[in-house]
Amino acid sequence: MATVRLLSVLLLVTVGQCSSDKDAKNTVNVVIIGAGISGLSAGRYLLRSAKHKFNVTVLEARGRIGGRVWTNKDAIPGLTGGDVDYGASWIHGSSVSNPIKQFALDHQIATKETNFEDVTVLWKEQPLNETTLNAAGATFKQMKNKVANSNFGNISFYAALEKLGYQQQLNDSVLNWFLAEYEADEGATARLVSSQDGGYRKMDGKDDVIPGGFAQVAESLCNGSAGEQALEVRLNETVREGFFRGSPHCIRMPI
């Protein structure tokens, strides 16, 4: 199954005259804040526009592109192919209806089918009893449902569990495995994830990994297909509040 979220990117837009254009058409100058997947996708979309001409600059505070997509190619020194994804790792729902899977196919990014649910949980170096594991999983599912149906306002998922009286369950080592799995899916600890998180829209299909690392998706967005203009990305550019003053248009745009 795949997870799809509505992401957003901040665009600063100005309109200026392009003196080199013989038809004297307006050129739209766009600054995109953040070189994560949303920012890179927005930039690539604008460069491909047939209706307008865009000058796009992407500002990124980190020294790399990708945002939460980060492949460490030096994670295992001396090991060829020892790339480790610290962020996105799987394509959940690897049918062509999944835009990430289709993107990988279009850009010749190799993928390999796996089974994300095929997990052996060890307890004291031995496989955990399946009955015990299933019982803990069912309990955690009930806990999640109660949080989803609660009305505590914008507090964390963990705080909501505490308000519901689950302190004892949160100290259970087996149940904590499911909590850790939940945090891995959310990309943040339960103390940071909102209890009002709306969940995911699911996609059917197998689970693929990208052997060369998920960063290839970000790199392909940045570089474009053959013959396309690469995005101008300025790394180590921290955007501060004063940057926005005097900007004609500031748009938070869903991707």
Secondary structure, DSSP 8 states (H G I E B T S, - for coil): -EEE---EEEEEEEEEE-TT-TT--EEEEEEEE--BHHHHHHHHHHHT-SSSEEEEEEE-SSSSSBTT--EETTSSTT-TT--EESS--EEES-STTSHHHHHHHHTT---EEE-TT----EETTEE--HHHHHHHHHHHHHHHHHHHT----S-BHHHHHHHTT-HHHHT-HHHHHHHHHHHHHHTS-TTTSBTT----EEE-S-EEE-TT-THHHHHHHHH-STT----EEESS----GGGGTT-SEEEEEE-
